[in-house]
């Protein structure tokens, strides 16, 4: 898979440190409600894909939870992914990928989440 993201994103997110510093996170209450709806609240070791993870705003909140989620943070932008990796979050593996090509075995995740701006999108994966 080759890195193929729009040139505007490549340039616009080049300063990932500034993006991470100034972009607000998600409210813990919203993440809790999301996880309840997904059936992942209190589910120890659930597998979650954070698609288009960026610098890890949503990833950080998931990794800090007591459930000990196993998280794949998928991000195509090199600098954004490097900023996420520098955080060394517990239970998180960062991968290059896109929605079209995540590089993850089918059926691996219990859920796929995608936090964009003020919204969090979800795909509930069928039971294994």
N, C-alpha and C positions, 0 to 999 in steps of 0.2 A: 504494500500500500504506500503510495506516495503522498506527501503532504500537499493537499490541494484546498486551501481556504482562500476566500476572496481577498484581494489585495487590500481593500479598505480595512478588513479585520487585521491583516498582518501589520499594517501601519498603525491603525487606531489602538491596538492593544499592545504595541511594542513596549511601552513603559508599564509593564505589569505591576511593578512595585507601587507606582502612583495609583493605578487602578485599585489595587488591593487596599491601599491606605484610605482612599476616599469613597469607595463603594460601600454602601451600608450592607449589613448582614440581614438575615431573616429573624423575625421574632421567635424565641424558643417556643412560645405558645402555638404558633403556626406549624412549626416542625412537629410538635407533639400531636396536634390534631391530624396532621398528615399521616404520621406513623400509626395512629389509632385506626384511621380509615383504611390503611394498607394492611392492618393486622400485624404490624411489625413492632409496635410498642410492647415492651417486655418480652420480645422473642429473641432469646439469646443467640448470638452468632448468625443472625440472618445475613444473607448476601444481598448487597445493594449496589447497583450501578448508578453513579452520578455522572450523567451524560452532559457533555459540554461543561465540565466542572470549573473551568476558568482557574482562578487562583484559589479556589476551594472555600468560598463563603459558606455554601451549604454543606460541603464535605466536612468542614471543621465541626459543625454542629452535630452531624451524624457520628463523627469519630469520637466526640466527647461524651456520647451517651453511654449509659451503664450496660446496655445490651451487648456491647462488644461486637458491633457489626463488622462484617468483612466487606470492605468497600473497594470497588474498582472505580477510580476517578478517570474518566475518559475525556481527553482534551486534545484538539488538533493544533492549537497555537503553542509553539515552542516556549516562548517567554512566560506565558500564563502557566503552562504545565511546570516549568522550572520554579516559579514562585510557589506553586502548590507543593511541590516536592521538597522545597527548602523548609517547609513547616514540619516535616517529619511526623505526620499524624499517625497515631496508633491505628493499626488495622487497615491502612489505606495503601493501595498500590496504584500508581499513576501510569496510564497508558496513552500512547498516541492513538487516536481513532476519531471517527465521525459517526453520526447516526446511521449512515449507510454501511460503514465498515468499522465495527467496534473491536473486532479481533477477539471476541469472547465466544466461547463455546455456547451453543444454544441450550437453554434450560439452566444456565449457571445461576442466574439471579432470582431472588424472591420478588424483587421490584426494581424498576428503573425510574429514577427521578431526574428532573432537569430543571434547575432553578434559573430563571431568566428575569432579571430586573426585580420587580415586586411579586413575581408569580413563580409557582412551583408546579411543574407538569409531572404527571405520573403515568406509568404503565405498570399494571399489576401483572406479574408473570404467572402463567398457569402452574399449578402444583406439579412438583417433580414426581 
